[in-house]
Amino acid sequence: MSSLTIVGISGSLRTGSYNTALLHYVQSIMPPDIEFKELLLNDLPLYNADMEAEGFPESVKAFREDIAAADGVLIASPEYNYSIPGVLKNAIDWASRAPSAPFSGKPVGVLSASNGIFGGVRGQAHLRYVLFAVNAHVMNRPEVYVMSAAQKFENNMLIDEKTKEFLAKYVAALIDWIKLIGRK
Ligand SMILES: Cc1cc2nc3c(=O)[nH]c(=O)nc-3n(C[C@H](O)[C@H](O)[C@H](O)COP(=O)(O)O)c2cc1C
C-alpha cells in the first residue's frame, strides 16, 4: 500500500515540453511507496459558468476528483508572457469552484523550466499567486527554476547532473511538506 499519492500537472501541452519532461523526471525519482499520477489538461473545456450550471463535464469531474483524492500536487509549468499558460489557469479555475474546491488546504509544489535565462521565475511567481487564491499550501522553498532548458534536456529526458542533484533534495522536501500539511 502506498503511503502518499501525488498528482502531477504540466502546464504545457507540447509533445516535447521541457516542463512535462521535468515532471516525468521527478516522477522517476519518487520513492517506491509514493503513488504518482499525471493529470492531463488536454480534455478540459474552457471554463464557462453556463456549462458549470449544467453540471461539471466528465473531464472536469475527473480532474477535480483526482486532486481531491491526492495527498499533494506537483505542478511544472512554463512561463507564457510573464505569467502562466491559459490551459493551466483554466484548469485551476475549474478546480476552484464549489462545492469541493479541491486545491483548498492541499500541499502543492511548483517547478518551472524555460529556455530563457530566468527559468520561468515570473510565471512561477504568478502561479504561486493564483494558488494563494485557491487556498493551496504552496511549498515556499526550495525553489526550482530550470533555465536554459534546451541545454539540460535531450529527447524529452533531463540530462543535467546538477539539476538532478537539486531535484533529489526538492523531492525529499516536498514529501516532508506534504506530510507536514497533511497532519494539520
Ligand atoms: C505564448 C508564449 C509566451 C512565452 N513567454 C515566455 C516568457 O514570458 N518567458 C519565458 O521565459 N519564456 C516564454 N516563452 C517560451 C517558453 O518558456 C518556452 O517555449 C518553453 O519551452 C515552453 O515550455 P515547454 O517546453 O514546457 O512547452 C513563451 C512561449 C510561448 C509559446
The ligand as an SDF file (V2000), in Angstrom:
LIG
                    3D

 31 33  0  0  0  0  0  0  0  0999 V2000
    2.9500   32.2580  -25.9160 C   0  0  0  0  0  0  0  0  0  0  0  0
    4.3380   32.0740  -25.3430 C   0  0  0  0  0  0  0  0  0  0  0  0
    4.8310   33.0080  -24.4770 C   0  0  0  0  0  0  0  0  0  0  0  0
    6.1000   32.8270  -23.9030 C   0  0  0  0  0  0  0  0  0  0  0  0
    6.5450   33.7100  -22.9730 N   0  0  0  0  0  0  0  0  0  0  0  0
    7.6680   33.4580  -22.2970 C   0  0  0  0  0  0  0  0  0  0  0  0
    8.0690   34.2610  -21.1970 C   0  0  0  0  0  0  0  0  0  0  0  0
    7.4200   35.2280  -20.8500 O   0  0  0  0  0  0  0  0  0  0  0  0
    9.1920   33.9180  -20.5270 N   0  0  0  0  0  0  0  0  0  0  0  0
    9.9480   32.8290  -20.8730 C   0  0  0  0  0  0  0  0  0  0  0  0
   10.9550   32.5420  -20.2180 O   0  0  0  0  0  0  0  0  0  0  0  0
    9.6080   32.0520  -21.9190 N   0  0  0  0  0  0  0  0  0  0  0  0
    8.4940   32.3360  -22.6290 C   0  0  0  0  0  0  0  0  0  0  0  0
    8.1110   31.5290  -23.6580 N   0  0  0  0  0  0  0  0  0  0  0  0
    8.9820   30.4370  -24.0600 C   0  0  0  0  0  0  0  0  0  0  0  0
    8.6860   29.2070  -23.2500 C   0  0  0  0  0  0  0  0  0  0  0  0
    9.2490   29.3070  -21.9830 O   0  0  0  0  0  0  0  0  0  0  0  0
    9.2730   28.0020  -23.9760 C   0  0  0  0  0  0  0  0  0  0  0  0
    8.5900   27.8600  -25.2050 O   0  0  0  0  0  0  0  0  0  0  0  0
    9.1690   26.7610  -23.1610 C   0  0  0  0  0  0  0  0  0  0  0  0
    9.9460   25.7640  -23.7540 O   0  0  0  0  0  0  0  0  0  0  0  0
    7.7420   26.2950  -23.0490 C   0  0  0  0  0  0  0  0  0  0  0  0
    7.6480   25.2870  -22.1040 O   0  0  0  0  0  0  0  0  0  0  0  0
    7.5400   23.7510  -22.5200 P   0  0  0  0  0  0  0  0  0  0  0  0
    8.8920   23.3750  -23.0870 O   0  0  0  0  0  0  0  0  0  0  0  0
    7.2500   23.0680  -21.2420 O   0  0  0  0  0  0  0  0  0  0  0  0
    6.4580   23.6310  -23.5450 O   0  0  0  0  0  0  0  0  0  0  0  0
    6.8770   31.7070  -24.2590 C   0  0  0  0  0  0  0  0  0  0  0  0
    6.3530   30.7780  -25.1700 C   0  0  0  0  0  0  0  0  0  0  0  0
    5.1140   30.9400  -25.6960 C   0  0  0  0  0  0  0  0  0  0  0  0
    4.5480   29.8990  -26.6280 C   0  0  0  0  0  0  0  0  0  0  0  0
  1  2  1  0
  2  3  1  0
  2 30  2  0
  3  4  2  0
  4  5  1  0
  4 28  1  0
  5  6  2  0
  6  7  1  0
  6 13  1  0
  7  8  2  0
  7  9  1  0
  9 10  1  0
 10 11  2  0
 10 12  1  0
 12 13  2  0
 13 14  1  0
 14 15  1  0
 14 28  1  0
 15 16  1  0
 16 17  1  0
 16 18  1  0
 18 19  1  0
 18 20  1  0
 20 21  1  0
 20 22  1  0
 22 23  1  0
 23 24  1  0
 24 25  2  0
 24 26  1  0
 24 27  1  0
 28 29  2  0
 29 30  1  0
 30 31  1  0
M  END
$$$$
